Amino acid sequence: MSTAKPEAAAKAEATLKQMFATRDFNDAGAEKSFLAGKPVDADDATLANYAAAGLVSAEQPKADQPAA
Protein backbone atom coordinates (compact mmCIF):
# COMPACT_ATOMS: atom_id res chain seq x y z
CA MET A 1 0.00 0.00 0.00
CA SER A 2 1.32 3.44 -0.91
CA THR A 3 1.77 6.01 1.83
CA ALA A 4 1.61 8.95 -0.59
CA LYS A 5 -1.48 11.08 -0.29
CA PRO A 6 -3.45 12.06 -3.41
CA GLU A 7 -3.21 15.71 -2.33
CA ALA A 8 0.59 15.53 -2.40
CA ALA A 9 0.55 14.21 -5.97
CA ALA A 10 -1.88 16.92 -7.04
CA LYS A 11 0.30 19.58 -5.40
CA ALA A 12 3.40 18.26 -7.18
CA GLU A 13 1.62 18.47 -10.52
CA ALA A 14 0.38 21.98 -9.73
CA THR A 15 3.96 23.21 -9.32
CA LEU A 16 4.74 22.36 -12.94
CA LYS A 17 4.41 25.28 -15.34
CA GLN A 18 4.31 25.24 -19.09
CA MET A 19 6.68 27.52 -20.92
CA PHE A 20 7.79 27.66 -24.54
CA ALA A 21 11.26 27.32 -26.04
CA THR A 22 12.51 30.58 -27.55
CA ARG A 23 14.93 28.65 -29.79
CA ASP A 24 16.12 25.10 -30.37
CA PHE A 25 18.33 23.93 -27.50
CA ASN A 26 19.68 20.84 -25.76
CA ASP A 27 19.98 20.24 -22.03
CA ALA A 28 22.94 17.88 -21.87
CA GLY A 29 22.52 17.26 -18.13
CA ALA A 30 18.91 16.15 -18.51
CA GLU A 31 19.60 14.56 -21.91
CA LYS A 32 16.63 16.41 -23.43
CA SER A 33 16.19 18.47 -26.59
CA PHE A 34 13.68 21.26 -27.16
CA LEU A 35 12.40 22.86 -30.36
CA ALA A 36 11.70 26.58 -30.76
CA GLY A 37 8.07 27.45 -30.11
CA LYS A 38 7.21 24.09 -28.55
CA PRO A 39 6.12 23.64 -24.92
CA VAL A 40 8.82 22.85 -22.37
CA ASP A 41 7.51 20.95 -19.38
CA ALA A 42 9.83 20.96 -16.38
CA ASP A 43 9.87 21.69 -12.67
CA ASP A 44 10.07 25.26 -11.37
CA ALA A 45 13.82 25.22 -10.71
CA THR A 46 14.65 23.94 -14.19
CA LEU A 47 12.32 26.46 -15.83
CA ALA A 48 13.90 29.25 -13.78
CA ASN A 49 17.34 28.22 -15.08
CA TYR A 50 16.09 28.06 -18.68
CA ALA A 51 14.38 31.45 -18.31
CA ALA A 52 17.53 33.04 -16.85
CA ALA A 53 19.42 31.80 -19.90
CA GLY A 54 16.72 33.19 -22.23
CA LEU A 55 15.80 29.72 -23.48
CA VAL A 56 12.11 29.78 -22.51
CA SER A 57 9.26 32.26 -22.28
CA ALA A 58 5.81 32.07 -20.71
CA GLU A 59 4.35 33.66 -23.82
CA GLN A 60 3.14 31.23 -26.43
CA PRO A 61 4.69 32.00 -29.80
CA LYS A 62 2.42 33.57 -32.36
CA ALA A 63 1.62 31.61 -35.49
CA ASP A 64 3.60 32.65 -38.53
CA GLN A 65 1.62 34.63 -41.05
CA PRO A 66 1.53 33.19 -44.56
CA ALA A 67 3.69 34.93 -47.14
CA ALA A 68 1.83 37.34 -49.38
BALOLUM-388275 format. One record per residue (C-alpha): residue number from 0; residue in one letter; x negated, y negated, z. Coordinates in steps of 0.1 Angstrom, whole numbers, plus 5000, padded with zeros to 4 digits. Layout:
<rec num="NUM" residuo="a" px="X" py="Y" pz="Z"/>
...
! end
This chain:
<rec num="0" residuo="m" px="5000" py="5000" pz="5000"/>
<rec num="1" residuo="s" px="4987" py="4966" pz="4991"/>
<rec num="2" residuo="t" px="4982" py="4940" pz="5018"/>
<rec num="3" residuo="a" px="4984" py="4911" pz="4994"/>
<rec num="4" residuo="k" px="5015" py="4889" pz="4997"/>
<rec num="5" residuo="p" px="5034" py="4879" pz="4966"/>
<rec num="6" residuo="e" px="5032" py="4843" pz="4977"/>
<rec num="7" residuo="a" px="4994" py="4845" pz="4976"/>
<rec num="8" residuo="a" px="4994" py="4858" pz="4940"/>
<rec num="9" residuo="a" px="5019" py="4831" pz="4930"/>
<rec num="10" residuo="k" px="4997" py="4804" pz="4946"/>
<rec num="11" residuo="a" px="4966" py="4817" pz="4928"/>
<rec num="12" residuo="e" px="4984" py="4815" pz="4895"/>
<rec num="13" residuo="a" px="4996" py="4780" pz="4903"/>
<rec num="14" residuo="t" px="4960" py="4768" pz="4907"/>
<rec num="15" residuo="l" px="4953" py="4776" pz="4871"/>
<rec num="16" residuo="k" px="4956" py="4747" pz="4847"/>
<rec num="17" residuo="q" px="4957" py="4748" pz="4809"/>
<rec num="18" residuo="m" px="4933" py="4725" pz="4791"/>
<rec num="19" residuo="f" px="4922" py="4723" pz="4755"/>
<rec num="20" residuo="a" px="4887" py="4727" pz="4740"/>
<rec num="21" residuo="t" px="4875" py="4694" pz="4724"/>
<rec num="22" residuo="r" px="4851" py="4713" pz="4702"/>
<rec num="23" residuo="d" px="4839" py="4749" pz="4696"/>
<rec num="24" residuo="f" px="4817" py="4761" pz="4725"/>
<rec num="25" residuo="n" px="4803" py="4792" pz="4742"/>
<rec num="26" residuo="d" px="4800" py="4798" pz="4780"/>
<rec num="27" residuo="a" px="4771" py="4821" pz="4781"/>
<rec num="28" residuo="g" px="4775" py="4827" pz="4819"/>
<rec num="29" residuo="a" px="4811" py="4838" pz="4815"/>
<rec num="30" residuo="e" px="4804" py="4854" pz="4781"/>
<rec num="31" residuo="k" px="4834" py="4836" pz="4766"/>
<rec num="32" residuo="s" px="4838" py="4815" pz="4734"/>
<rec num="33" residuo="f" px="4863" py="4787" pz="4728"/>
<rec num="34" residuo="l" px="4876" py="4771" pz="4696"/>
<rec num="35" residuo="a" px="4883" py="4734" pz="4692"/>
<rec num="36" residuo="g" px="4919" py="4725" pz="4699"/>
<rec num="37" residuo="k" px="4928" py="4759" pz="4714"/>
<rec num="38" residuo="p" px="4939" py="4764" pz="4751"/>
<rec num="39" residuo="v" px="4912" py="4771" pz="4776"/>
<rec num="40" residuo="d" px="4925" py="4790" pz="4806"/>
<rec num="41" residuo="a" px="4902" py="4790" pz="4836"/>
<rec num="42" residuo="d" px="4901" py="4783" pz="4873"/>
<rec num="43" residuo="d" px="4899" py="4747" pz="4886"/>
<rec num="44" residuo="a" px="4862" py="4748" pz="4893"/>
<rec num="45" residuo="t" px="4853" py="4761" pz="4858"/>
<rec num="46" residuo="l" px="4877" py="4735" pz="4842"/>
<rec num="47" residuo="a" px="4861" py="4708" pz="4862"/>
<rec num="48" residuo="n" px="4827" py="4718" pz="4849"/>
<rec num="49" residuo="y" px="4839" py="4719" pz="4813"/>
<rec num="50" residuo="a" px="4856" py="4686" pz="4817"/>
<rec num="51" residuo="a" px="4825" py="4670" pz="4831"/>
<rec num="52" residuo="a" px="4806" py="4682" pz="4801"/>
<rec num="53" residuo="g" px="4833" py="4668" pz="4778"/>
<rec num="54" residuo="l" px="4842" py="4703" pz="4765"/>
<rec num="55" residuo="v" px="4879" py="4702" pz="4775"/>
<rec num="56" residuo="s" px="4907" py="4677" pz="4777"/>
<rec num="57" residuo="a" px="4942" py="4679" pz="4793"/>
<rec num="58" residuo="e" px="4956" py="4663" pz="4762"/>
<rec num="59" residuo="q" px="4969" py="4688" pz="4736"/>
<rec num="60" residuo="p" px="4953" py="4680" pz="4702"/>
<rec num="61" residuo="k" px="4976" py="4664" pz="4676"/>
<rec num="62" residuo="a" px="4984" py="4684" pz="4645"/>
<rec num="63" residuo="d" px="4964" py="4673" pz="4615"/>
<rec num="64" residuo="q" px="4984" py="4654" pz="4590"/>
<rec num="65" residuo="p" px="4985" py="4668" pz="4554"/>
<rec num="66" residuo="a" px="4963" py="4651" pz="4529"/>
<rec num="67" residuo="a" px="4982" py="4627" pz="4506"/>
! end
